[in-house]
Amino acid sequence: MHHIRSIVTLAIVFLGLGFLLTAGGSVWTILTPDGTGVNFAAGFMYMGGMVIGIAGIALGVAALVTVARAAKRFGR
């Protein structure tokens, strides 16, 4: 049961971090003044948030599958 809680916690942390990075990167990109060139740091922050968010979704699906298998195994 402990491993189920840890994977759920990890999925929530990854989803939260992905959301914060994506939101921060998009706001930073919007607030970049015109004529200053491309803000690569904001772009990398945005894309990193997307990748981490996708990893969080994958961990969330893995957590759901683990919970379903455990429930089936223990007959609940």
PEURFEN-V102364 format. One record per residue. N is the residue number from 1. PHI is phi in degrees with one decimal (none if undefined). OMEGA is omega in radians with two decimals (999 if undefined). NEAR is the number of other ideal C-beta (glycine too) atoms within 12 Angstrom. Layout:
N,PHI,OMEGA,NEAR
N,PHI,OMEGA,NEAR
//
This chain:
1,none,-3.12,14
2,-64.1,-3.13,10
3,-68.0,3.09,15
4,-68.4,3.13,23
5,-64.1,-3.10,15
6,-68.4,-3.14,16
7,-72.2,3.09,25
8,-66.9,3.11,25
9,-61.5,3.12,18
10,-62.6,3.12,23
11,-64.1,3.14,30
12,-65.5,3.12,20
13,-63.8,3.14,21
14,-64.7,3.12,30
15,-64.4,3.12,27
16,-63.9,3.13,20
17,-64.7,3.10,25
18,-61.8,3.12,30
19,-63.8,-3.12,22
20,-63.2,3.13,22
21,-65.4,3.14,30
22,-66.2,3.12,28
23,-63.5,3.13,20
24,-63.0,3.12,23
25,-65.3,-3.14,29
26,-70.7,3.10,21
27,-66.3,3.12,17
28,-62.2,3.11,22
29,-65.6,-3.13,24
30,-64.7,-3.08,14
31,-83.1,3.10,13
32,-69.6,-3.11,20
33,-62.0,3.08,10
34,-65.5,3.08,10
35,83.8,-3.13,7
36,-98.8,-3.14,11
37,92.2,-3.11,11
38,-83.7,3.11,12
39,-92.2,-3.07,21
40,-65.5,3.14,16
41,-62.5,3.11,17
42,-66.2,3.10,25
43,-64.6,3.10,21
44,-66.1,3.10,19
45,-63.6,3.13,26
46,-63.3,-3.12,28
47,-66.8,3.07,20
48,-61.8,3.08,23
49,-62.8,3.10,30
50,-63.9,-3.13,24
51,-64.7,3.13,20
52,-66.2,3.09,28
53,-63.7,3.09,28
54,-64.8,3.08,22
55,-63.3,3.09,22
56,-64.3,3.09,30
57,-64.7,3.12,20
58,-62.3,3.09,20
59,-65.8,3.09,28
60,-63.9,3.09,25
61,-64.5,3.10,19
62,-62.1,3.11,22
63,-65.8,3.12,27
64,-63.7,3.10,18
65,-63.2,3.13,18
66,-64.4,3.11,24
67,-64.9,3.13,22
68,-64.3,3.11,15
69,-65.7,3.14,15
70,-66.2,3.12,20
71,-65.5,3.12,14
72,-68.1,-3.12,11
73,-64.8,-3.10,12
74,-92.7,3.03,11
75,69.2,3.14,6
76,-108.3,999,10
//
